[in-house]
Amino acid sequence: MIETVVSARDRMLRAKTAAREIALLRDAQKTEALEAMAAAISADAADIVAANVVDISRGEASGLSLALQDRLRLDHARVKSLADAVALVAVLPDPVGRVLDDRTLANGLHLQKVAVPFGVVGSIYEARPNVTVDIAALALRSGNSIVLRGGTAAEMTNAALVATMRRALTSVGITPEAIQTIDKFGREGARELMHARGIIDVLVPRGSAELISTVVTESTVPVIETGAGVVHIVLDATAPLEWAREIVVNAKVQRPSVCNAVETVLVHRGAAERLVPPITSALQASGVVVHGDTDVQKLGTDIVPATPEDWKTEYLGLEIAMRVVDDLDGALAHIREYSTHHTESIITTDDASADRFLAEVDSAVVMVNSSTRFTDGSEFGFGAEVGISTQKLHARGPMGLAELTSTKWLARGAGQVRA
């Protein structure tokens, strides 16, 4: 068990000390540790679900939004998915030690640029117990220790998950101090985490736009920014009805509370009469409220008039905005103005339109003829994800193992001196 009497800073310092051990673990040791974590999560499923029931009950009583309740909720199937994700991370190639550059200078000095762990990764997030497991597994596999601040909404669930994972590390002879939670220290703990420069090497926020903005603005620790998902699908003039309908409904309905769900659909005027009525009907049949501009209102039924605010809204629920644009130029202009640079997709059979969309849209993931729900670390083959970065530094899009490593240069000489 983790003592409750130590300070948030002490927890972070313990993680920093543990990071030295974790960085030196061999591939096989990390694999064994992750396999033990996956088995422990499966074995403790009943206790984890019971803890989650307490958090869900508190969330319902306090008026936690339905979107956050969905992200918070863990049943036995979701716990199994968490364990499966850890097991998959266990067999992924070790990212540490990868040679990224190899050269010998004219003077014979041999240089190699290799991937190394960051050291201590911090994460601040809301009502997302899957993050507790995903980022812990990815941090360990990439040779890092982790400090977690998961928010009060999931406090009982996160405590159960962290206790399970720490016991698993102990069972294979690895220090459990590599996984720390500072949930008990509330907002002050989060503030200390943001200001722990020199202890925390990188901080990853996940949650609402407000939370992410707060962390980016206040943190003195380097931040990898994950962003809100005002995600667009463009229905080009040549979009096949079947593709368009299936993709839009899937991207909105399959799990509406997540950041890769579509929020705005832009329809080429040349296809509006053909596509808007059946697609709005299909969305409404799935319980989606459609907010439409005047053109959509004329073509569909029971359409809620869209306001300027709808174009920049991340609904995270069964609502969607729809607008008719004159052409691809109009769609691209709308995306440039309102996109959060997360994911955008175009449905088209015209290669020129597809190529132009891929080239001109400035988002972390740009798709052709695909549901935006595929923007996900597990779907991309990462096993799990740290988050989806919308920034333009070393990490962009779904972040896996490689994004939790830095680099260093190794120089091997034979007495060379600089003239």
Rosetta blueprint (number, residue, H / E / L):
1 M L
2 I L
3 E L
4 T L
5 V L
6 V L
7 S L
8 A H
9 R H
10 D H
11 R H
12 M H
13 L H
14 R H
15 A H
16 K H
17 T H
18 A H
19 A H
20 R H
21 E H
22 I H
23 A H
24 L L
25 L L
26 R L
27 D H
28 A H
29 Q H
30 K H
31 T H
32 E H
33 A H
34 L H
35 E H
36 A H
37 M H
38 A H
39 A H
40 A H
41 I H
42 S H
43 A H
44 D L
45 A H
46 A H
47 D H
48 I H
49 V H
50 A H
51 A H
52 N H
53 V H
54 V H
55 D H
56 I H
57 S H
58 R H
59 G H
60 E H
61 A H
62 S H
63 G L
64 L L
65 S L
66 L H
67 A H
68 L H
69 Q H
70 D H
71 R H
72 L H
73 R L
74 L L
75 D L
76 H H
77 A H
78 R H
79 V H
80 K H
81 S H
82 L H
83 A H
84 D H
85 A H
86 V H
87 A H
88 L H
89 V H
90 A H
91 V L
92 L L
93 P L
94 D L
95 P L
96 V L
97 G L
98 R L
99 V E
100 L E
101 D E
102 D E
103 R E
104 T E
105 L L
106 A L
107 N L
108 G L
109 L L
110 H E
111 L E
112 Q E
113 K E
114 V E
115 A E
116 V E
117 P E
118 F L
119 G L
120 V E
121 V E
122 G E
123 S E
124 I E
125 Y E
126 E L
127 A L
128 R L
129 P H
130 N H
131 V H
132 T H
133 V H
134 D H
135 I H
136 A H
137 A H
138 L H
139 A H
140 L H
141 R H
142 S L
143 G L
144 N L
145 S E
146 I E
147 V E
148 L E
149 R E
150 G L
151 G L
152 T H
153 A H
154 A H
155 E H
156 M H
157 T H
158 N H
159 A H
160 A H
161 L H
162 V H
163 A H
164 T H
165 M H
166 R H
167 R H
168 A H
169 L H
170 T H
171 S H
172 V L
173 G L
174 I L
175 T L
176 P H
177 E H
178 A H
179 I E
180 Q E
181 T E
182 I L
183 D H
184 K H
185 F H
186 G H
187 R H
188 E H
189 G H
190 A H
191 R H
192 E H
193 L H
194 M H
195 H L
196 A L
197 R E
198 G L
199 I L
200 I E
201 D L
202 V E
203 L E
204 V E
205 P E
206 R E
207 G L
208 S L
209 A H
210 E H
211 L H
212 I H
213 S H
214 T H
215 V H
216 V H
217 T H
218 E H
219 S L
220 T L
221 V L
222 P L
223 V E
224 I L
225 E L
226 T E
227 G L
228 A L
229 G L
230 V L
231 V E
232 H E
233 I E
234 V E
235 L E
236 D L
237 A L
238 T L
239 A L
240 P L
241 L H
242 E H
243 W H
244 A H
245 R H
246 E H
247 I H
248 V H
249 V H
250 N H
251 A H
252 K H
253 V H
254 Q L
255 R L
256 P L
257 S L
258 V L
259 C L
260 N L
261 A L
262 V E
263 E E
264 T E
265 V E
266 L E
267 V E
268 H E
269 R H
270 G H
271 A H
272 A H
273 E H
274 R H
275 L H
276 V H
277 P H
278 P H
279 I H
280 T H
281 S H
282 A H
283 L H
284 Q H
285 A H
286 S L
287 G L
288 V L
289 V E
290 V E
291 H E
292 G E
293 D L
294 T H
295 D H
296 V H
297 Q H
298 K H
299 L H
300 G L
301 T L
302 D L
303 I L
304 V E
305 P E
306 A L
307 T L
308 P H
309 E H
310 D H
311 W H
312 K H
313 T L
314 E L
315 Y L
316 L L
317 G L
318 L L
319 E E
320 I E
321 A E
322 M E
323 R E
324 V E
325 V E
326 D L
327 D L
328 L H
329 D H
330 G H
331 A H
332 L H
333 A H
334 H H
335 I H
336 R H
337 E H
338 Y H
339 S L
340 T L
341 H L
342 H L
343 T E
344 E E
345 S E
346 I E
347 I E
348 T L
349 T L
350 D L
351 D H
352 A H
353 S H
354 A H
355 D H
356 R H
357 F H
358 L H
359 A H
360 E H
361 V L
362 D L
363 S L
364 A L
365 V E
366 V E
367 M E
368 V E
369 N L
370 S L
371 S L
372 T H
373 R H
374 F H
375 T L
376 D L
377 G L
378 S L
379 E L
380 F L
381 G L
382 F L
383 G L
384 A L
385 E L
386 V L
387 G E
388 I E
389 S E
390 T L
391 Q L
392 K L
393 L L
394 H L
395 A L
396 R L
397 G E
398 P E
399 M E
400 G L
401 L L
402 A H
403 E H
404 L H
405 T E
406 S E
407 T E
408 K E
409 W E
410 L E
411 A E
412 R E
413 G L
414 A L
415 G L
416 Q L
417 V L
418 R L
419 A L
